C-alpha cells in the first residue's frame, strides 16, 4: 500500500492521513480552495523527497508540493479526489551555509523567509526579498511562484535572488545546482525553468541565494499625491535625485488606508493625511537625511506631492509599514472581494487606473476599488470590495475580471504580476498566453513530467 511505503520513507510521525488534523494544509489562505489528500508527508531531507517522488511515480499518484501555504491562487492545495499526496517542505528548514565574503547563503526550501532575512543581518548582510507573509511563507514557495514583494524596484523579483538550485525531478532524480557562481555559461540555465513553475516541473528542495551589503540607514516617507498619475513622474524625479537608493515605492488608495484604520487598530496610522492617493517610500540615505528632505521639497515644488510625513523613529516607520501589510487582512472585514494581481508598463499605470475605473463604474457601480501595489515595477493589487450578490454570481464576477484583464492585455501588461497561476488563473493563461507560447509550456511539462504527477491540474 502506498501509504505504508511513504510511512517507511519519512517515519510514522511524518506521514499523516487524518484530514481533520490536516485541515489547515488543505485550505487556501483566502478560504477559496479546499482539497482532500491520501496522505501528507513531511520529508526531512532531499533524499527523502526523492524517495517519496519515486514511489508516487511508480504508483501513478499525483504529488502537490506545499510550503507555508500562503499562496493566493490555490497552487499548493490538492484537488478534492483524496487521491493526491500532499508533500510538505516544512521540515527542510536548515540554512546549510552562509558566506558573508561570498555574499551568498544556501537555504533549504522550508526555511521561513523572515528567518533568512535575520540570518543575513546576523552576518552583516542583507536579503531583500520581503512580502506581507514573510513571517510564515517559505523560500521554496517564494521561488516556485517567483514572488515579488516590496523591494523589486531595487533588487528584482525572487528570480534575481537565486544563484543556484537543488531540485527533485518527476522521476526522483536530483539536480544539484547549488553553485554560487555569478558567471556560468555551461549550457542552459536550468534553474530558471523551476523558478515560477509552481512545482509543476520539479520540486525545489534548496537554493543558493544572493546576499547584498547592508543598505544602512533608511527613511520611511508617506506622501499624499494630487492624483494617482503623479506617482510615476514622482518616482522618476526621486530616482533622478536619489539614484538607486530607493528600496520601495508603494502606491496606496485612500480606501485601503481607511479599511485598515477601521478594522485593525494596531496598524492604524497615528496621524491624518488628506488625499485620495498615497505613496509609501523607503529610501536609503546613508546618514545624509538632507538629501531626502531636499528631494521631497523639489517634488513638492513641482506639484508631484501635496504633503509628506517622514517617520521620526523606527517605531513610527514600523507602524506605517504595518498599515501597508494589513490591507488584505482589513479588506476581509468589508465582506466579499474580487482580487486581481496585475502588472502594466509603469508609464501606462495612470491610463489603466482611469480607464478601468470608468469601465467598472458603468459595469458594476457598487464595486469599491481597493488599490495598492508596487509602482516601481508596475504591479498593482486591483481589488474590489463587492456586494454579496455579485460575489455569489460567478458569471458577473467573471465578467468583471475579464474587463480588467482585457484592459491589462491591451496595455501590454500581465494578468498575473506576482501571485502565480495555480488553479485560479488557468483559464486566463489560455486566453492571454495561448498559441505558440502556451504550447511551448506544455512541451516543457510533457518533457519533464511525462506522467503528469507533479502538482497535477495546476498552471497548465
N, C-alpha and C positions, 0 to 999 in steps of 0.2 A: 504493500500500500504506500502511495506517495507520501502521505503524512508521516508514516514511520521512517521512511528514508530521509525526509527532511529533519525529523527529530534526531536521527542518528548523526546528522552532519553538524547541527548547531547546538544540540543539547536540549533536554526536555523543557527547561525554562525559557528557551528562546524560540520555541515553536508553539504558538497559541492558536486555539481554534474556537474559543468561546466568543461569539460575535457580540454579546452584550459587553464583555470586557473590552473588546476591540472597537466599540462604537466611535470613540474619538478619532481613530485611524480610518474609519470607514465613512466619515462625514467630512465634507469640504468646509473650509473656514466660514464661508458665507451661507452654509446650510442649503446650497443649491443642488449638490450632488451627494447621493448616498449609494453605497455598494455593499456587497457581501463577499466573503472570502473563504476559500477552502482552509487556509491557514495563514497566519502572519509569522514569518521567520525573521529573526534578527541576527544575522551573521556577525561574528566578532573579528573577522579577518577577510582579506581579499580572497584567500584560498577558499574559505567557506562560501563566499559569494559565488565563486567559480563552481564549486561542487553543487550548490543549490541550482544554479542555472543548468548544469549538465543533467541533473536528474529530472528537472522540469522539462527540458528539451526532449529527453528520451520519452517522457510521458505525453508530450504534446500539450503541456499545460502552460497557459499564459502567466507572465510574471509582471507585476506592477511595482516598480521601484518607488519608494517614498522616503522623503527627507523629513523636514519639520512640519509638513502638511500645512504650509501657509500659502499655497498656490491659490489662484482665483479662477481657474478655468477647468477644474476637475481632472487635471492631468495626473494626479497621484492617487486617485480613488479607483478601486476595482469596479467592474460592472456588477450588475445585480444577479448574475448567474450563480454565484457562490462557487465557481469552478476555477477561479484565478487565485494565484498565490501572491500575497502582499509581502514585498521584501523591504523591510525597514533597514535603513543605513545608520540608525541612531547609535549603534554600538561601535561603529568605525569612527571614533571620536578623538583619535590621537593626533597631536602635532608631531610628526615624525622627525622633523628637523627645522631649524630656523637659523639663518646665517645673516647677521647684520651686515657684514662686509660684502656679501654677495647680493644683498637686497632681495632675498628670497626666503620662502617658507614652504615646506611640504606638509600638507594637512590632509587628513582623511575626510571622506565625503560627509560623515556625520558630525563634523565639528560645527558648533553653533557660530554664526557669523560674528556676533559680539565678542566671543571668546578669541577669535582670530584677531580682531581689531586690538584687543587688550594685549595679546601676545606680542604683536608688533610694537606696541607702545613700550612694553617691558624691555625691549632691546633697542629702544631709541629710534624706532622706525614707524612707518605709517601704512596701514592697509585701508584704502579709500572706499571700498565697496560699502555702502551704507543705505539702509532702507528701513521702513517703518517696522517690519517684522524681524529686525536683526537680533532680537533677544531670543528668538525661537527658530528662525529659519536656519537651514544647514547649508554649508557651502556646496555640497553636491547638488542640491536642488537649485541653488542660485545659479550654478553653472549650467545645469540642464535646461534652464529657461533663459539663459543669458540675461540675468537680472540687470536692471539699470540702476535706479535709486537716484539720490540727490547730487552725487558728485561726478556725474557723467561729463558735465561740461569741461572739467579739467582732466579727468583720468580715463574717461571712456567707460563702457559697459563692462560686465563681468568678463566678457571675452578678452578684453585688453589686459586683464589682470592675470592671465594664465600663461605660464611658460611651458608647462608640460602636464600630461595627464596619465593616470593609470586607469584602464578601462577593462571591464569584463565583457566579452562579446557574446553573441547569442548561442554559440557552441561551447561556452565556458572557457575559451582561451583568453589569456590575459595579455593585454598590451601594456608593457611597462615603459612609458614615455616620460618619466618624471625627471626630465633634464631641465636645468635652469639656464640653458643657453639663450642668448638674445639673438644670435645668428645661427641658423641651421637650415640649409637648403638641400638636405639629403632626401630628396623625394617629396612626396605630397605632405602637406602639413595636416596630418591625420587628426590631430586634436580638435581642429575646427569642425570636423564632422559631428562630434559629440556635444559640443557646446551649443545649447539652444535646441537640441533634438529631443528633449523631454523624455529621455530614457528609451526611445524607440529604436535606436541604432546600437546602443551599448550602455552599460551601467558604469557610471563614473564612481570609482572607489577611492581615489586620492588625486590631489592636484599639487603641482608646484606653482606657487603664486608669487607674483611680483610685489615687492615692497618698495616704499618710497621714503625719501627724507621726511622727517617731521616738518610739517608746514609752518611750525612756530605759532606766534600769536595770531589769533584771528579775531575778527569783529563780526557781530551779527547785527544786521540792519533790517528793519521792517519799514517799508516806504509805501505811501499811497500814490496812485497814478491818476492822471487826468482821465485815462481810459485804458483798456487792455492793450490797445495798439501801441501805447507808449513803451511797453515792456521791451520790444525788440530794439528800437533806437536807444533806449536806456542801457540795455545790455551792451550794445556796440560802443557807446560812449564810456561806460565803465571799463570795458576791456581795453579801450584806447589808453585810458589813464593808468589802469592797474595791471595791464598786460595779463599774464597768466595767474595772477593772484586770486582770481575768483574761484572759490571752491564750489559754491552752489548758488543757483539763481532760480527761485521758485515763484511762479505766478499763482495767486490765490484769490478767489472771488469773495466778496463780502458775505454772501450766503454761507459759504463754507466756514468762515470765521464765526458767524452768528450761531451756526449749529453747534460748534464746539463750546461757545460761551453758554449756550442754553442747556447743554446736556452733560458736559464733562467739566465740572468746576475746577478740577486740579490742573486742567490745561487751558483754562480761560485766561485771556490777556489781562494784565493788571492796569491797562490804560486803554484809552479810546483813540481811534484814528478815524476821521471822516473820509468816506470814499467808497466806491464800489469795487475797486481792484487794488490788490496789494502785491508787492514783490518782497520776498524774503531773500536776503543776500548774506552769504558767508564769504568773507574775504580775508586772505592772509595779508598782513601788512608789515610783518617783521619788526614790530615796535614803532613804526612810523605812522601813528594814528592820524597825523595831519594829512597824510596822503589820501586817506579815505574821506576825511572831512572835506578836503578840497574837491574831491571827485563829486561828492554829494552836492556841494554848493554849485559846482559847474552844471550839474544836471538840473538842479532847481532853476538856475538862471535860464536854461534852455526849455523850461516848462515840461520837462520829462518826468518830474516828480512834484507832488504837491506838498508833501510833508514826509519826514523821516525820523525814526527813533533808533538810536544806536544803543544796544544793550550795554548797561553800565557795569554789569557783573556777569560771571559765569552762570549764576542762578537765573538772572533775567534772560540770558541767552537760551538757557535750557527751557524756560517757560515758553518762549516764542517757538522753539522747535517742537515742544510737546504739543502746542496748538496745531502745528502743521501735521504732525504724525497722527493726531487724534481725529482728523477729519473723517476718515472712512468709518471709524467706530461711532462717531457722533451722528453720521447720516442714518445709521440703523434705527435710531430713536425717532426719526422723522417718518418712519413707515417704509413701504416698498421702494426699491430704486432700480433703475436700469443703469448699468455701469459700462463705460467704454474707454478702453485704454488705447488711445490712438496717437499717431505722430504725423506731423505735417512739416514741410520745409519751414524753417524758422521765419523766413521773410513773408510767408503766407498765413501766419498764425492769425493775424487780425482779420484777414479776409475770411478765414474759416469760422472764427467766432461770430462775426457779424452775419454771415450767410446762414450758418447753422441755426443761430438764434431766430432769425427771420422765418426759416422753413419750419422749425418746430413750433413757433408761436401760432402759425397757421394750422399745423397738423394736430398738435396736442397742446392747446393753450394752458392746460392745468399742470403740465410738466414743469418742474422747477430745476433749472440747471445748477449744479453744484460743481464748480470747475476749479481744478488745481493741477499743477504739474510743473514740468521742468523746461523752462523757456529755452535754456541754452541748447538743448538737444531736440526741441520741437515736440516733446512728449507731453500730452495732456491727458488727464483723467476727466473725461467729459461725462460726468454722472448726472443722472436725473432723478430727483425725488418725484414719485408719481402716485396718483390715486390708486387705491386697491383694485378698482375695476380695470384699470389699464394694465397693471402688473399681472392680473389674472387672465387677461386676454392675450394669448400668445401671438395671435395674428397681428393685433395692434402693436404690441411690443416689438415684434419683429420688423414691422414697417418703420417704426421709429429708428431702430438700429440701422436698418438699410439706408434710410435717409442720411444718417450721419456718415456711415461708411462709404456711401456713393460719393458724397462730397469730399471726403478724405482722399478717395482714389482719384477723383478729378483733379485735385490739387497736388497730386504726386506723393501722397502720404501712405501710411500703412494702418490697417485696422488693428494691428497688434504692436504696441510700442515696446512693452517690457514684460507683459504677463504671460506670453506664450499662446498656444492654441488649445492644447488639451482636448476636451470633448466640446466645450462651449463654442469654439470658433471653427470647428472642422468644416462646416458648410461654407463659411466665408472664405476659407482658404481656396476652396474650389472656385468660388465666384471671382475672387480678386487675384489669385495667383495660378490660374488654370493654364492650359496649353503646355508648351514645352517645359516651363519652369516646374510645374507640378509633376509632370511625367518624369523629370529627372529625379525629383524627390522620391517618387515611387520606385524608380530603378535602384536608387541607393538603399531603400528599405528592403527590397527583394534581395539585393546582393548581400547585405549584412545580416539580415534576419529572414532567411527564406521560409522558415516555418511560422513566422509571424507570432513569436511568443513574447517579444519584448514590448511591454506596455500596449497590448493589442487594443485597437479601437481608438487610439489617441493620435492626434495630429493629422495623419493621412490613413 
